[in-house]
Amino acid sequence: MIKGFKTQIYPNKEQQEKIIRFCNASRFAYNWAIAIEQDNYKNGGKFISGYNLTKMFTQFKKQEGNEWLKEISGRALKVAILNAGQSYENFFKGRAKYPNFKSKKRSKKSCATHEGTTIIEKKRIRCEKLGWIPSHKHNIPIGENIKYYNHKLSFDGINFWFSVSVELEDYKNTKPKTESVGIDLGIKTLATCSNGIICKKPNIKKEQKKLKRLKKRASKRYQKMIDYSKQTKIKFVKLEKSKNLLKLEKQILKQYQKINNKLTTNIHTFTKSLINLNPQAIVIEDLDVNGMRKNRHLSKSINEAKFYETRRQLVYKCNWYGINLVIADRWYPSSKTCSNCGCIKEKLSLSERIYVCEDCGLIIDRDLNASINLRNLAM
């Protein structure tokens, strides 16, 4: 079993600048490989493998004007190019969409670091071309016989992180199994289980109000810059942001992260409580989240519900602890079906929160009824 671990690191100013440079160079190498693949396809050539792209990039680094690439971690550049080649291979095999260039503004700042030169200790980590970096007290296993994979450095706009995959022994689940659990995902209550467990949405009103205030303050400063740009006819992009505006942007980013962490932690607590029950199976729905988000009245609530995050956590946690995860078909009528007699209603509006069966007279909460139907799939 391979588990991923992530810990916060505290590099000094020089190390911070280097990590950001490595991440930017990694994005440059990825885009370079994508551009080569596109030009090659236009000229009637065949697909170039990631291994051959790395050979071409070695020659590219020797050209005039590319000397700065020699200062960058070689592992970061190589992995970025291999990822570009893999993305094209996934596209051709139908596993992914057509690969696009990585945007400077939107793409995550991350890069690989050399596995052979990395040393992990309890409160510090040594990385290629960076030296020793103090780290948070982490739970990454340390030992001579432990195998590490996929060493990565990343920057989320505020903090720096180190992540690694570790090969561990498979977990042997010897606990007695309990009854299967069906989970109906929703907006008001994030999840309703067939055994009565309910996951409620955490209260984030204070955080959202603070975020709104910060955005208003920032928008006033942006408007001043726009007005100045119109008067002087200087492009808005070329204007330098004031220190106060940069501080505001950092505060907004921190607030976004605070809201996201609160929502994600709530889901972790819920999924862990289900795993601790050790059920025979967990049944969830295959939801069309993109289609649901098209409803502009519910799109914000659906984003905050984090349906995919719930599914993602259940997938890997069930895999770790040997629990069967069943994903119900997208068109399975879990809400319209009576959990007592199996009668299916033709129409059921979103406003009907109580399910009333016309055949057997069952009166039950709509979400609980759906979760029981999902549990019955596993049985």
Secondary structure, DSSP 8 states (H G I E B T S, - for coil): -EEEEEEEE---HHHHHHHHHHHHHHHHHHHHHHHHHHHHHHTT-----HHHHHHHHHHHHTSTT-GGGGGS-HHHHHHHHHHHHHHHHHHHTTSS-------TTTS-EEEE--TTT-EE-SSEEEETTTEEEEB--------SS--EEEEEEEE-SS-EEEEEEEE-------S--B--EEEEE-SSEEEEETTS-EEE----HHHHHHHHHHHHHHHHHHHHHHHHHHHHT--GGGS---HHHHHHHHHHHHHHHHHHHHHHHHHHHHHHHHHHH-BSEEEEE---HHHHTT-TTTHHHHHHHTHHHHHHHHHHHHHHHT-EEEEE-TT--TTTB-TTT--B-S---TT--EEE-TTT--EEEHHHHHHHHHHHHH-
